[in-house]
Amino acid sequence: MTLILFNKPYDVLSQFTDRGTAGSTRRTLSDFIDMPGVYPAGRLDLDSEGLMLLTDDGRLQARIADPKFKMPKTYLVQVEGDVTEAALAMLRGGVRLKDGLTRPAEAERIADPELWPRDPPIRVRKSVPDSWIRLTIHEGRNRQVRRMTAAVGHPTLRLIRWSIGSWTLEGVPPGQWQRASP
């Protein structure tokens, strides 16, 4: 059984081929991972960065990706504005989105993390502060973290998935991968 931890850069599709428009030149997993037979266990949006797990084991892939297993996913999120305890409390209690109430999340404000620079950098507005939060969710709706932070008044500027279950990005540079124990 093979399990790979991959640090997906910004603007990379979380699939091996680009089924977009003809002549599209978007980067995909195949630009970084040359190992036949492994498939992503879950997805990350084009504009999100961070941990993706890939495996050749269908059962493990399902256990990681299927929301019924409630595997925790932790994100480092740079948001617009000065995050208040009230906003964090709303995230912790569950946020009402168009597709229903989210499960309660773990949410805390953190100091600016020591991370790699994003290419391209996020937009910075001198008149609008930003802050970082660590957010752990136990489900995986489409663009959930971005929708949750926007719902509490703090749109996401940068989103990095740091961990899935006990697997983390620790020691995996952007665009690189390493084998892990299942």
ROTISE-571300 format. One line per 4 residues: number of its first residue (from 1); their letters; for each residue x, y, z of N, C-alpha, C. Coordinates in nm, 4 decimals. Layout:
BEGIN
NUM) A) X,Y,Z,X,Y,Z,X,Y,Z ~ ...;
This chain:
BEGIN
1) MTLI) 0.0840,-0.1177,0.0000,0.0000,0.0000,0.0000,0.0887,0.1243,0.0000 ~ 0.0554,0.2180,-0.0856,0.1311,0.3417,-0.0976,0.0460,0.4584,-0.0479 ~ 0.1081,0.5447,0.0312,0.0440,0.6686,0.0740,0.1448,0.7813,0.0547 ~ 0.1008,0.8860,-0.0132,0.1862,1.0002,-0.0437,0.1264,1.1258,0.0195;
5) LFNK) 0.2130,1.2050,0.0825,0.1769,1.3379,0.1309,0.2299,1.4369,0.0277 ~ 0.1425,1.5177,-0.0276,0.1821,1.6148,-0.1296,0.1427,1.7546,-0.0840 ~ 0.2355,1.8484,-0.0971,0.2080,1.9884,-0.0642,0.1701,2.0591,-0.1944 ~ 0.0387,2.0686,-0.2192,-0.0120,2.1264,-0.3436,0.0082,2.2777,-0.3433;
9) PYDV) 0.0774,2.3285,-0.4445,0.0903,2.4738,-0.4556,-0.0402,2.5396,-0.5015 ~ -0.0466,2.6687,-0.4845,-0.1557,2.7503,-0.5367,-0.1624,2.7326,-0.6882 ~ -0.2823,2.7357,-0.7448,-0.3043,2.7329,-0.8890,-0.2651,2.5995,-0.9537 ~ -0.2822,2.4906,-0.8796,-0.2604,2.3560,-0.9331,-0.3905,2.2784,-0.9147;
13) LSQF) -0.4359,2.2128,-1.0219,-0.5564,2.1296,-1.0133,-0.5283,2.0058,-0.9298 ~ -0.6241,1.9637,-0.8491,-0.6031,1.8459,-0.7631,-0.6462,1.7176,-0.8356 ~ -0.6047,1.7066,-0.9613,-0.6287,1.5870,-1.0433,-0.5098,1.5724,-1.1378 ~ -0.4997,1.4571,-1.2037,-0.3830,1.4306,-1.2880,-0.3953,1.4840,-1.4302;
17) TDRG) -0.5169,1.5143,-1.4757,-0.5348,1.5697,-1.6092,-0.6234,1.6926,-1.6012 ~ -0.6093,1.7789,-1.7002,-0.6913,1.8999,-1.7074,-0.8016,1.8753,-1.8093 ~ -0.9233,1.8604,-1.7592,-1.0368,1.8377,-1.8480,-1.1074,1.9692,-1.8808 ~ -1.0353,2.0780,-1.8654,-1.0924,2.2105,-1.8909,-1.1019,2.2385,-2.0394;
21) TAGS) -1.0917,2.3632,-2.0740,-1.1047,2.4038,-2.2126,-0.9886,2.3536,-2.2970 ~ -1.0157,2.3353,-2.4257,-0.9107,2.2897,-2.5176,-0.7950,2.3886,-2.5156 ~ -0.6741,2.3361,-2.5127,-0.5557,2.4205,-2.5119,-0.5199,2.4764,-2.3754 ~ -0.5896,2.4325,-2.2721,-0.5628,2.4810,-2.1374,-0.4238,2.4362,-2.0928;
25) TRRT) -0.3574,2.5222,-2.0192,-0.2228,2.4897,-1.9729,-0.2135,2.4920,-1.8212 ~ -0.3247,2.4637,-1.7542,-0.3212,2.4633,-1.6077,-0.2346,2.3474,-1.5581 ~ -0.1641,2.3726,-1.4477,-0.0814,2.2682,-1.3885,-0.1699,2.1680,-1.3154 ~ -0.1285,2.0421,-1.3168,-0.2025,1.9339,-1.2518,-0.1065,1.8538,-1.1649;
29) LSDF) -0.1601,1.7546,-1.0951,-0.0764,1.6677,-1.0116,0.0333,1.5989,-1.0932 ~ 0.0051,1.5705,-1.2212,0.1054,1.5015,-1.3040,0.2298,1.5872,-1.3276 ~ 0.2208,1.7178,-1.3048,0.3396,1.8026,-1.3161,0.4337,1.7855,-1.1967 ~ 0.3860,1.7188,-1.0917,0.4644,1.7050,-0.9683,0.4855,1.5599,-0.9252;
33) IDMP) 0.3926,1.4717,-0.9594,0.3966,1.3342,-0.9096,0.3987,1.2384,-1.0273 ~ 0.5076,1.1620,-1.0387,0.5212,1.0640,-1.1457,0.5223,0.9247,-1.0839 ~ 0.4058,0.8840,-1.0351,0.3934,0.7523,-0.9745,0.2600,0.6938,-1.0202 ~ 0.2657,0.5918,-1.1045,0.1397,0.5352,-1.1541,0.0609,0.4658,-1.0430;
37) GVYP) -0.0721,0.4707,-1.0556,-0.1585,0.3943,-0.9662,-0.2018,0.4637,-0.8395 ~ -0.1549,0.5856,-0.8141,-0.2022,0.6576,-0.6951,-0.3051,0.7611,-0.7370 ~ -0.4036,0.7808,-0.6473,-0.5128,0.8727,-0.6750,-0.5389,0.9588,-0.5528 ~ -0.5852,1.0827,-0.5737,-0.6110,1.1710,-0.4598,-0.7252,1.1203,-0.3730;
41) AGRL) -0.7060,1.1317,-0.2427,-0.8123,1.1035,-0.1454,-0.8688,1.2382,-0.1045 ~ -0.9594,1.2898,-0.1848,-1.0147,1.4221,-0.1616,-0.9547,1.5236,-0.2565 ~ -1.0018,1.6469,-0.2448,-0.9606,1.7517,-0.3363,-0.9226,1.8779,-0.2594 ~ -0.8535,1.9640,-0.3290,-0.8271,2.1002,-0.2816,-0.8547,2.1918,-0.3994;
45) DLDS) -0.9210,2.3023,-0.3752,-0.9517,2.3963,-0.4826,-0.8244,2.4484,-0.5476 ~ -0.8400,2.4962,-0.6694,-0.7297,2.5540,-0.7454,-0.6593,2.6638,-0.6664 ~ -0.7376,2.7454,-0.5939,-0.6808,2.8595,-0.5222,-0.6459,2.8284,-0.3768 ~ -0.6449,2.7005,-0.3407,-0.6023,2.6587,-0.2064,-0.4700,2.5856,-0.2163;
49) EGLM) -0.3981,2.5843,-0.1054,-0.2664,2.5200,-0.0995,-0.2678,2.4129,0.0073 ~ -0.1633,2.3305,0.0070,-0.1423,2.2440,0.1213,-0.1582,2.0973,0.0972 ~ -0.1854,2.0272,0.2068,-0.1785,1.8819,0.2115,-0.2851,1.8138,0.1276 ~ -0.2366,1.7273,0.0401,-0.3213,1.6311,-0.0299,-0.2633,1.4938,-0.0029;
53) LLTD) -0.3505,1.3966,0.0193,-0.3073,1.2584,0.0359,-0.3433,1.1830,-0.0911 ~ -0.2486,1.1026,-0.1387,-0.2726,1.0188,-0.2556,-0.2378,0.8755,-0.2182 ~ -0.3167,0.7809,-0.2667,-0.2946,0.6419,-0.2319,-0.3348,0.5502,-0.3465 ~ -0.2865,0.4281,-0.3403,-0.3276,0.3255,-0.4370,-0.4262,0.2279,-0.3723;
57) DGRL) -0.4695,0.2581,-0.2493,-0.5594,0.1701,-0.1757,-0.6992,0.2325,-0.1694 ~ -0.7956,0.1694,-0.2345,-0.9312,0.2229,-0.2423,-0.9987,0.2383,-0.1067 ~ -0.9765,0.1419,-0.0157,-1.0383,0.1523,0.1173,-0.9834,0.2719,0.1942 ~ -0.8521,0.2891,0.1892,-0.7904,0.4028,0.2575,-0.8380,0.5334,0.1936;
61) QARI) -0.8460,0.5374,0.0638,-0.8933,0.6565,-0.0073,-1.0340,0.6935,0.0396 ~ -1.1208,0.5953,0.0508,-1.2583,0.6205,0.0963,-1.2614,0.6669,0.2409 ~ -1.1795,0.6056,0.3273,-1.1776,0.6430,0.4692,-1.1308,0.7876,0.4875 ~ -1.0372,0.8300,0.4038,-0.9857,0.9669,0.4130,-1.0870,1.0666,0.3563;
65) ADPK) -1.1446,1.0346,0.2419,-1.2263,1.1320,0.1691,-1.3732,1.1357,0.2108 ~ -1.4274,1.0254,0.2588,-1.5708,1.0199,0.2864,-1.6053,1.0930,0.4163 ~ -1.6942,1.1935,0.4090,-1.7295,1.2711,0.5287,-1.7888,1.1867,0.6420 ~ -1.8433,1.0689,0.6126,-1.9043,0.9889,0.7195,-1.8004,0.9432,0.8223;
69) FKMP) -1.6728,0.9420,0.7843,-1.5679,0.9030,0.8787,-1.5213,1.0198,0.9652 ~ -1.5659,1.1409,0.9312,-1.5386,1.2614,1.0116,-1.3905,1.2825,1.0424 ~ -1.3036,1.2508,0.9455,-1.1600,1.2703,0.9664,-1.1316,1.4208,0.9766 ~ -1.0671,1.4635,1.0855,-1.0418,1.6074,1.1007,-0.9449,1.6607,0.9960;
73) KTYL) -0.9764,1.7792,0.9468,-0.8889,1.8483,0.8514,-0.8613,1.9856,0.9097 ~ -0.7325,2.0185,0.9261,-0.6939,2.1447,0.9866,-0.6349,2.2370,0.8810 ~ -0.6815,2.3600,0.8840,-0.6410,2.4616,0.7872,-0.5800,2.5806,0.8592 ~ -0.4788,2.6413,0.7970,-0.4275,2.7706,0.8380,-0.4894,2.8692,0.7400;
77) VQVE) -0.5632,2.9663,0.7931,-0.6434,3.0534,0.7086,-0.6094,3.1996,0.7370 ~ -0.5632,3.2676,0.6344,-0.5427,3.4111,0.6455,-0.6721,3.4770,0.6009 ~ -0.7272,3.5583,0.6889,-0.8567,3.6207,0.6605,-0.8451,3.7722,0.6637 ~ -0.9398,3.8341,0.5962,-0.9475,3.9787,0.5954,-1.0080,4.0253,0.7279;
81) GDVT) -0.9483,4.1280,0.7846,-1.0008,4.1851,0.9075,-0.9321,4.1328,1.0318 ~ -0.9650,4.1954,1.1425,-0.9112,4.1598,1.2734,-1.0111,4.0636,1.3386 ~ -0.9792,3.9351,1.3390,-1.0730,3.8324,1.3863,-1.1024,3.8517,1.5348 ~ -1.2300,3.8512,1.5661,-1.2743,3.8697,1.7041,-1.3092,3.7352,1.7663;
85) EAAL) -1.3180,3.7347,1.8976,-1.3608,3.6141,1.9692,-1.5039,3.5779,1.9304 ~ -1.5868,3.6774,1.9020,-1.7253,3.6504,1.8605,-1.7289,3.5729,1.7284 ~ -1.6444,3.6106,1.6336,-1.6390,3.5392,1.5051,-1.5894,3.3964,1.5263 ~ -1.4883,3.3788,1.6107,-1.4372,3.2445,1.6398,-1.5451,3.1597,1.7072;
89) AMLR) -1.6215,3.2205,1.7972,-1.7293,3.1483,1.8657,-1.8345,3.1012,1.7660 ~ -1.8640,3.1833,1.6659,-1.9609,3.1416,1.5632,-1.9075,3.0214,1.4851 ~ -1.7789,3.0225,1.4514,-1.7192,2.9084,1.3815,-1.7255,2.7828,1.4688 ~ -1.6990,2.8004,1.5985,-1.7002,2.6860,1.6912,-1.8403,2.6275,1.7086;
93) GGVR) -1.9422,2.7110,1.6899,-2.0792,2.6641,1.7098,-2.1447,2.6067,1.5860 ~ -2.0800,2.6230,1.4718,-2.1418,2.5835,1.3453,-2.1976,2.7061,1.2769 ~ -2.1808,2.7134,1.1467,-2.2188,2.8308,1.0695,-2.3289,2.7916,0.9709 ~ -2.4311,2.8738,0.9630,-2.5390,2.8481,0.8669,-2.4927,2.8924,0.7289;
97) LKDG) -2.4873,2.7948,0.6355,-2.4546,2.8215,0.4961,-2.5774,2.7899,0.4118 ~ -2.5737,2.8192,0.2842,-2.6886,2.7931,0.1976,-2.7271,2.6459,0.1970 ~ -2.6291,2.5576,0.2137,-2.6575,2.4133,0.2143,-2.6719,2.3573,0.3559 ~ -2.7011,2.4430,0.4528,-2.7285,2.3975,0.5886,-2.6223,2.4381,0.6888;
101) LTRP) -2.6459,2.3989,0.8126,-2.5565,2.4300,0.9237,-2.4338,2.3387,0.9193 ~ -2.3153,2.3994,0.9350,-2.1938,2.3182,0.9406,-2.1821,2.2533,1.0777 ~ -2.1041,2.1485,1.0862,-2.0727,2.0912,1.2163,-1.9853,2.1912,1.2916 ~ -1.9876,2.1871,1.4237,-1.8985,2.2748,1.4999,-1.7522,2.2511,1.4599;
105) AEAE) -1.6768,2.3579,1.4558,-1.5357,2.3514,1.4181,-1.4504,2.3919,1.5378 ~ -1.3253,2.3558,1.5337,-1.2282,2.4081,1.6295,-1.1688,2.5309,1.5625 ~ -1.1660,2.6430,1.6321,-1.1179,2.7677,1.5719,-1.0416,2.8483,1.6750 ~ -0.9230,2.8941,1.6362,-0.8450,2.9816,1.7236,-0.7623,3.0770,1.6395;
109) RIAD) -0.7448,3.1966,1.6933,-0.6567,3.2936,1.6288,-0.5133,3.2505,1.6570 ~ -0.4271,3.2635,1.5564,-0.2864,3.2274,1.5737,-0.1982,3.3419,1.5237 ~ -0.0733,3.3413,1.5682,0.0240,3.4374,1.5172,0.0517,3.4049,1.3704 ~ 0.0990,3.5033,1.2959,0.1318,3.4781,1.1554,0.2281,3.3605,1.1471;
113) PELW) 0.1899,3.2531,1.0769,0.2769,3.1352,1.0713,0.3963,3.1578,0.9785 ~ 0.5026,3.0840,1.0036,0.6214,3.0884,0.9176,0.5936,2.9948,0.8010 ~ 0.5594,3.0527,0.6861,0.5229,2.9746,0.5684,0.6034,3.0195,0.4472 ~ 0.5981,2.9387,0.3447,0.6573,2.9728,0.2171,0.5775,3.0875,0.1552;
117) PRDP) 0.6416,3.1684,0.0709,0.5666,3.2742,0.0022,0.4724,3.2132,-0.1015 ~ 0.3586,3.2756,-0.1199,0.2656,3.2280,-0.2210,0.2966,3.2976,-0.3526 ~ 0.2862,3.2239,-0.4619,0.3087,3.2776,-0.5946,0.1825,3.2579,-0.6775 ~ 0.1098,3.3657,-0.7104,0.1387,3.5055,-0.6792,0.0994,3.5389,-0.5361;
121) PIRV) 0.1574,3.6461,-0.4813,0.1225,3.6846,-0.3442,-0.0247,3.7256,-0.3346 ~ -0.0795,3.7186,-0.2137,-0.2178,3.7632,-0.1940,-0.2220,3.9142,-0.2097 ~ -0.3414,3.9653,-0.2386,-0.3558,4.1112,-0.2484,-0.3494,4.1680,-0.1066 ~ -0.2790,4.2754,-0.0916,-0.2664,4.3408,0.0390,-0.3236,4.4815,0.0265;
125) RKSV) -0.4092,4.5162,0.1215,-0.4635,4.6519,0.1254,-0.4205,4.7133,0.2576 ~ -0.3472,4.8211,0.2486,-0.2940,4.8857,0.3691,-0.4035,4.9276,0.4669 ~ -0.5222,4.9600,0.4160,-0.6289,5.0081,0.5023,-0.7112,4.8953,0.5666 ~ -0.6855,4.7705,0.5252,-0.7629,4.6576,0.5796,-0.6658,4.5584,0.6445;
129) PDSW) -0.6772,4.5383,0.7761,-0.5879,4.4423,0.8418,-0.6244,4.2990,0.8021 ~ -0.5343,4.2087,0.8326,-0.5647,4.0670,0.8142,-0.5171,3.9925,0.9372 ~ -0.5657,3.8714,0.9537,-0.5235,3.7876,1.0659,-0.5288,3.6419,1.0228 ~ -0.4707,3.5567,1.1060,-0.4637,3.4136,1.0783,-0.5439,3.3364,1.1826;
133) IRLT) -0.6110,3.2327,1.1367,-0.6788,3.1410,1.2278,-0.6402,2.9979,1.1922 ~ -0.6477,2.9119,1.2917,-0.6352,2.7675,1.2708,-0.7765,2.7135,1.2846 ~ -0.8249,2.6462,1.1795,-0.9619,2.5978,1.1757,-0.9606,2.4487,1.1455 ~ -1.0244,2.3703,1.2307,-1.0351,2.2255,1.2089,-1.1812,2.1913,1.1885;
137) IHEG) -1.2083,2.1265,1.0748,-1.3445,2.0840,1.0428,-1.3491,1.9320,1.0338 ~ -1.4700,1.8774,1.0430,-1.4886,1.7319,1.0391,-1.5847,1.6926,0.9281 ~ -1.5895,1.7719,0.8254,-1.6696,1.7430,0.7070,-1.5950,1.8039,0.5893 ~ -1.6514,1.8006,0.4721,-1.5779,1.8515,0.3568,-1.6688,1.8996,0.2459;
141) RNRQ) -1.7495,1.9991,0.2761,-1.8360,2.0561,0.1724,-1.7531,2.1392,0.0753 ~ -1.8098,2.1625,-0.0405,-1.7433,2.2415,-0.1428,-1.7103,2.3814,-0.0899 ~ -1.5831,2.4174,-0.0949,-1.5329,2.5488,-0.0530,-1.5811,2.5872,0.0876 ~ -1.5916,2.4879,0.1731,-1.6513,2.5070,0.3049,-1.5793,2.6105,0.3903;
145) VRRM) -1.4475,2.6007,0.4019,-1.3751,2.6931,0.4891,-1.3922,2.8369,0.4402 ~ -1.3807,2.8576,0.3110,-1.3985,2.9924,0.2554,-1.5396,3.0452,0.2839 ~ -1.6395,2.9604,0.2681,-1.7768,3.0031,0.2931,-1.8001,3.0296,0.4414 ~ -1.7387,2.9502,0.5287,-1.7552,2.9710,0.6727,-1.6939,3.1036,0.7173;
149) TAAV) -1.5711,3.1315,0.6734,-1.5076,3.2555,0.7174,-1.5811,3.3777,0.6619 ~ -1.6296,3.3682,0.5389,-1.7065,3.4790,0.4814,-1.8360,3.4997,0.5600 ~ -1.9004,3.3895,0.6017,-2.0273,3.3992,0.6753,-2.0109,3.4678,0.8102 ~ -1.8913,3.4632,0.8678,-1.8692,3.5307,0.9962,-1.7998,3.6666,0.9769;
153) GHPT) -1.7966,3.7151,0.8519,-1.7478,3.8491,0.8239,-1.5999,3.8631,0.7965 ~ -1.5317,3.7506,0.7686,-1.3877,3.7553,0.7451,-1.3522,3.6719,0.6222 ~ -1.3628,3.7308,0.5018,-1.3314,3.6559,0.3802,-1.1890,3.5999,0.3822 ~ -1.1730,3.4812,0.3265,-1.0429,3.4148,0.3205,-0.9550,3.4798,0.2149;
157) LRLI) -0.8313,3.5074,0.2534,-0.7305,3.5584,0.1605,-0.6365,3.4474,0.1152 ~ -0.5990,3.3609,0.2078,-0.5079,3.2494,0.1779,-0.5526,3.1309,0.2604 ~ -0.5532,3.0128,0.1963,-0.6025,2.8919,0.2618,-0.5032,2.7789,0.2408 ~ -0.4544,2.7244,0.3528,-0.3567,2.6157,0.3481,-0.4072,2.5020,0.4345;
161) RWSI) -0.4285,2.3850,0.3720,-0.4652,2.2682,0.4533,-0.3358,2.2149,0.5133 ~ -0.3305,2.2144,0.6470,-0.2093,2.1746,0.7175,-0.2097,2.0258,0.7517 ~ -0.3254,1.9717,0.7863,-0.3272,1.8303,0.8241,-0.4602,1.7651,0.7908 ~ -0.4529,1.6336,0.7756,-0.5697,1.5473,0.7601,-0.5460,1.4327,0.8568;
165) GSWT) -0.6343,1.4180,0.9564,-0.6097,1.3171,1.0595,-0.4752,1.3450,1.1247 ~ -0.3899,1.2436,1.1318,-0.2584,1.2607,1.1938,-0.1487,1.2957,1.0931 ~ -0.1814,1.3017,0.9653,-0.0820,1.3360,0.8629,-0.0731,1.4873,0.8498 ~ 0.0497,1.5408,0.8439,0.0684,1.6857,0.8334,0.1659,1.7207,0.7215;
169) LEGV) 0.1726,1.8499,0.6932,0.2659,1.9037,0.5936,0.4070,1.9209,0.6485 ~ 0.4235,1.9007,0.7766,0.5536,1.9238,0.8408,0.6657,1.8612,0.7577 ~ 0.7591,1.9444,0.7116,0.8756,1.8962,0.6383,0.8525,1.8686,0.4905 ~ 0.7360,1.9039,0.4364,0.7079,1.8814,0.2944,0.6966,2.0179,0.2258;
173) PPGQ) 0.7994,2.0577,0.1502,0.7947,2.1891,0.0838,0.6886,2.1933,-0.0264 ~ 0.6443,2.3122,-0.0653,0.5454,2.3245,-0.1729,0.5936,2.2578,-0.3017 ~ 0.5025,2.1843,-0.3654,0.5357,2.1175,-0.4908,0.6114,1.9867,-0.4721 ~ 0.6356,1.9473,-0.3476,0.7101,1.8247,-0.3182,0.6172,1.7227,-0.2529;
177) WQRA) 0.6618,1.5965,-0.2525,0.5849,1.4906,-0.1884,0.6787,1.3942,-0.1182 ~ 0.6217,1.3212,-0.0267,0.6977,1.2157,0.0417,0.6042,1.1019,0.0771 ~ 0.6620,0.9843,0.0899,0.5839,0.8676,0.1311,0.5539,0.8761,0.2813 ~ 0.4426,0.8154,0.3196,0.4028,0.8148,0.4601,0.3477,0.6783,0.4953;
181) SP) 0.3355,0.6529,0.6242,0.2737,0.5291,0.6713,0.1235,0.5485,0.6779 ~ 0.0479,0.4496,0.6270,-0.0997,0.4603,0.6333,-0.1521,0.4570,0.7749;
